[in-house]
Amino acid sequence: MTETRTSSTATVEPAPGRSLGTQGGSGLVTERGRTTIADEVVAKIAGMAAREIDGVHDFGTGTARAFGAIRGALGGEDGVTRGMSVEVGERQAAVDIHLIVEYGVAIPDLAQAVRSHVIRAVERMCGLEVTEVNIAVDDVHLPRQQEPQAPADGEPRVQ
């Protein structure tokens, strides 16, 4: 890559025969070095991208959600990677997602929207070719009925 400097700004231009932001991992392995991307990085990107799709309620299997709730109660951060499993190679990545959908959402349409959005995000941000995004729907979030308000302290329950 060549760098062109003007007064106080720097722009990076691709060297002849190269392009910036290429997909398929060609920018990750060059004759001048290798860029590696951790599985956790791809999992976070996939998790954030999947959360942006309407109809997705939560992620993870029942066990993972239970551990996440305990971790949250103890002050741990809410896991962006909960429900995400990734494998990252030099040029490719594969993603498995366990999700909970909102009741009433067409699951095949939702899965396709999540898959497309995750692929675009990972390929754009990481330059990796996403070979597959497998989606497992583990639960459906049902809307709760309006729960009756509990009486305020000191108010009788009956009259």
N, C-alpha and C positions, 0 to 999 in steps of 0.2 A: 504494500500500500504506500502511496505517496501522500505527504501532508503538505498542504499549501497554507502558508501563514500570511495573513494580512493584519494590519495594526494590532488588534487585540483579540481576534477570533481565529480559530483554527478549524479547518474543514478537512475531513478525511475523504480522499478520493480513491477509488479502487485502482490498483495497478493495472496496466494493460492486460487484457484477457481475463480479468477477475471482476466479480461483482459483489457488492455489499448485500447482506441480508438474503443470501441464497438459501434455498431450502434443500433438504436431502443431506445435510451435513457437510457439503463440500467446503464451507467456510470454517469448519471445525478442525480439519486436519489439513495442514499445509506443509510445504517444505520448510517453513520457518518455525513450525511448532504446532502443538496440539491444544485444543480447548476441550476440557472435559466438563460435563454438566452432571451434577449429582442427582440421583433418583429423587431425593427429597425436593429439589428445585422443580423438577418436572411435575411431581405430585402436587406441589403448591399451586403451580400455574394451572394444572388441570382442575384442581379443586375450586379455585377462584373462578375459572371460566364456566364450570358446570353450575356454580351457584348463581350465575347471572341469568339462567334460563328460568322463565316463569313455569311453575308447575313442579319444580323440584322443592321438596320440603326439607330434607335432611340427607345425611349420608351415613353409611356404615351398617353393619349387621346389628342385631339387638345387643350382642355382647360388646361390640365396639362403642355403641351409644351409651351403654351403662358405664363403661370405664371412662368415657368422655365426661359424663355427668359427675362422676366422682372426682375426676381431675379438676373440673370446673368449680366444684364446691370447695376444693382445697386451694383454689387460687391459680390453678394452671390455666394456660391459654386454651381457648376453644380450637380444637384441631382442624385446621384447614385441610389437612391431609387425611382426616378420618374418612374411611370408605374408599380411599385411593390406593391402588397398588400399581407400581410402574416398574418397567425394566428398561434401562437405558444402555444402549451400545455406543459405538463410536459415531455412528451416523443415523441411527434409528431409535425409536422409542415405541413401546407398547403400553397401553393404559387399561387397567381394569377398574371399574367404578361400581360400588354398591350404593344404591340410592333408595330413598323413600319418596314416593310421589304424592302429590295432593290428590284427594279423591275427585273424580270427575274428569281428570286429564287423560287424553288418549295416549296411552303408554308408548305405542310405536312411534307416534309423532314426537313425543317428548324425547325418547331415546335418540332419534335421528337428530333433533335439534342440539341435544347435549353433545352427541358424538361430533357433529360438524363444528360446533363452537370450540370444543376442546382441541380438535385437530388444528383448527386455524390458530388458536392461541399458542399452542406448543410449537408448531412449525414457525410461526412468526417470531416468537420470543427466543427460541432455542436454536433454530436452524436445523432441527432434527426432522427427519421424515417419520411421521407417525404411521406405523404399519397397521395398527388396529386399536380400536377403543371398544372394549367389551363392557356391556352394561348389564348389571344384575339388579332387578327391582326386588328389594327385600321386604317392602312393606308399603302400605297405603295409609297416608295420614287422613283420618276421618275428621270432619268438622265437628266440634263439640256443640252440643245444644246449649242454649242460654242457661247458665247455672243461676239458680235463685240467689239473690244477695243475702248474705248472712246478716242477721240483725246486729246493730251496733251495740257496743257494751252498754249495759244498763237498760236497754229497751226490752220489754217483755216479748216473748216469742208468740204469745197468744193474747187475745183481748177478750 
